[in-house]
């Protein structure tokens, strides 16, 4: 015999003895969390943050004042070094021009077709023209000098 020979007995689903428990329909308020710990923590962190900020601000401005003083002390040295580099390049240009034009008769070094470029010997330009400064230099020198300008004060 197979398992199909038994007849399934129908059984009605009934409530438990004594009935179901009553349905809670009234509102149950949640447990209230006290506010004073959060307010006191917020207040304490604000007080701590204020004093910490003031001490950091004082330290920042002290460092800024020191950096300003050091910049003002070092600036003349850097400007003198830049002037020295410019004069060295002018001297190298003059020496190169002397070497290039040694075979040309009646050529005066430092003139423009025999005419002096500057009327007085005391005038020296602050910023030389790019062609005057790098006219006889290697391109790598020009690239290095242009990249070095980002380190100026």
Secondary structure, 3 states (H helix, E strand, C coil): CCHHHCCCCCCCCCCCCCCCCCCCCCCCCCCCCCCHHHHHHHHHHHHHHHHHHHHHHHHHHHHHHHHHHHHHHHHHHHHHHHHHHHHHHHHHHHHHHHHHCCCCCCCCCCEECCEECCCCCCCCCCCCCHHHHHCCCCHHHHHHHHHHHHHCC
